[in-house]
Amino acid sequence: MENERQNEGKGRSQLVLVSQAGIFLAVLLAVQLIGLPNPVTGTLVNALLLFVLLRLGTRYALMLGILSPIGGIVSGHLPAPLYPVLPVIMTGNLLMLAGYFMTLRLPAPVRYSVPAVAKALVIWGAGSMIVSFLKLGDQVQWLFMPVATIQFFTAAVGMFLGEKFYNAVGQHDKAVTGH
């Protein structure tokens, strides 16, 4: 009987996590659709990805990291010539989240810059190789340096904001629950 209660509690807990992840996915898509400039949208998306990592865990953050570039296509934030590099952007998101997780106990400048550099380099390097392989030409190749630079800044600032928001919500949760 006790075992059934534990399993039921785990099932409810899992349902709550999945529901929250769904809400965060909706927020992520809404942020992309409201038409803010790319650097603002990118920063907010990265902040949300990091918040989900800290709040819900790795599984849900990785899921949103994979889905967010698709929202970029739907919203028009990802220009059509960059569609072939969609898997690279997904990989960059996953690398950013993994890099943050691995540097979690390091000082803030390292925690924000190392994953941001990794994300920017993967997007620039792999994206450039894909464009070259597909022979899409110089008209697309030039896009990658500004994209990589923007990715670095939006990732670093986004991680900072996501962490600060998580800490603020955590303080609020402690005040409300008394724990």
C-alpha positions in Angstrom: 0.0 0.0 0.0 2.8 2.4 0.9 4.6 1.5 -2.3 1.5 2.4 -4.3 1.3 5.8 -2.6 4.9 6.5 -3.4 4.4 5.6 -7.1 1.3 7.7 -7.2 3.2 10.6 -5.7 6.0 10.1 -8.3 3.4 10.0 -11.1 1.9 13.3 -9.9 5.3 14.9 -9.6 6.2 13.8 -13.1 2.9 15.2 -14.4 3.6 18.5 -12.7 7.1 18.7 -14.3 5.7 17.8 -17.8 3.0 20.4 -17.4 5.4 23.1 -16.3 7.7 22.2 -19.3 4.7 22.6 -21.6 4.0 26.0 -20.1 7.6 27.0 -20.5 7.5 25.8 -24.2 4.5 28.0 -24.8 6.3 31.0 -23.1 9.4 30.3 -25.3 7.3 30.3 -28.5 5.4 33.4 -27.4 8.7 35.2 -26.7 9.8 34.3 -30.3 6.5 35.4 -31.8 6.0 38.8 -30.3 8.5 40.3 -32.7 11.3 41.7 -30.5 14.7 42.3 -32.1 16.8 39.1 -32.4 19.3 40.0 -29.7 16.5 40.5 -27.2 14.6 37.4 -28.2 17.8 35.3 -28.1 18.6 36.6 -24.6 15.2 35.8 -23.3 15.2 32.3 -24.9 18.6 31.5 -23.4 17.4 32.8 -20.0 14.4 30.6 -20.2 16.5 27.6 -21.2 18.7 28.1 -18.2 15.8 28.7 -15.9 14.2 25.5 -17.0 17.5 23.6 -16.5 17.7 24.9 -12.9 14.0 24.6 -12.1 12.9 21.4 -13.9 16.1 19.6 -14.7 18.2 18.5 -17.6 15.6 16.5 -19.5 13.2 19.4 -19.9 15.9 22.0 -20.6 17.4 19.8 -23.4 13.9 19.3 -24.9 13.3 23.1 -25.0 16.8 23.6 -26.3 16.0 21.3 -29.3 12.6 22.9 -29.9 13.5 26.5 -29.6 15.2 26.9 -33.1 12.0 25.5 -34.7 10.2 28.4 -33.0 12.9 30.7 -34.6 11.8 29.5 -38.0 8.1 29.9 -37.2 8.6 33.4 -35.9 11.0 34.5 -38.6 13.9 35.0 -36.3 15.9 32.4 -38.2 16.5 33.6 -41.8 15.7 31.1 -44.5 19.3 30.8 -45.7 20.1 29.4 -42.2 17.5 26.7 -42.2 20.1 24.0 -43.1 22.0 24.8 -39.9 19.0 24.2 -37.7 20.7 21.0 -36.1 23.8 23.1 -35.4 21.7 25.7 -33.5 20.1 22.9 -31.5 23.5 21.5 -30.8 24.7 24.9 -29.7 21.8 25.2 -27.2 22.6 21.7 -25.8 26.3 22.6 -25.5 25.5 25.8 -23.7 23.3 24.0 -21.2 25.9 21.2 -20.7 28.6 23.8 -20.4 26.7 25.7 -17.8 26.0 22.5 -15.9 29.7 21.6 -15.9 30.8 25.0 -14.7 28.0 25.4 -12.2 30.4 25.7 -9.2 32.8 28.0 -10.9 32.8 31.8 -10.6 30.1 33.7 -12.5 32.3 35.0 -15.3 33.4 31.5 -16.2 29.9 30.1 -15.7 28.6 32.5 -18.3 31.4 32.9 -20.8 32.7 29.3 -21.3 29.3 27.9 -22.4 28.6 31.0 -24.4 31.9 30.7 -26.3 31.2 27.0 -26.9 27.8 27.7 -28.3 29.1 30.5 -30.5 32.0 28.4 -31.8 29.9 25.4 -32.6 27.4 27.6 -34.5 30.1 29.4 -36.4 32.3 26.4 -37.1 29.7 23.8 -38.0 27.4 26.3 -39.7 30.3 27.4 -41.9 31.2 23.8 -42.8 27.5 23.0 -43.7 27.2 26.1 -45.8 30.5 25.2 -47.6 29.5 21.5 -48.0 26.1 22.5 -49.5 27.8 25.1 -51.7 25.4 27.8 -50.6 28.1 30.4 -51.4 29.5 33.5 -50.0 26.2 35.2 -49.7 25.3 32.9 -46.7 28.9 32.4 -45.4 29.2 36.1 -44.3 26.2 35.6 -42.0 28.0 33.4 -39.6 30.4 35.8 -37.9 27.6 38.2 -36.8 25.4 35.3 -35.9 28.2 33.7 -33.8 28.9 37.1 -32.1 25.2 37.6 -31.3 25.0 34.0 -30.1 27.8 34.6 -27.6 26.3 37.7 -26.1 22.7 36.4 -26.0 23.9 33.2 -24.4 26.1 34.9 -21.8 23.5 37.6 -20.8 20.7 35.0 -21.0 22.5 32.6 -18.6 23.0 35.5 -16.2 19.4 36.6 -16.4 18.1 33.0 -16.2 20.2 32.3 -13.1 19.1 35.6 -11.4 15.5 34.8 -12.1 15.9 31.3 -10.8 17.4 32.7 -7.6 14.7 35.3 -7.2 12.0 32.7 -7.6 13.8 30.4 -5.2 13.8 33.2 -2.6 10.1 33.8 -3.2 9.4 30.0 -2.9 11.2 30.0 0.5 9.3 33.0 1.7 6.0 31.5 0.7 6.6 28.0 2.1 8.8 28.9 5.0 11.5 26.4 3.9 
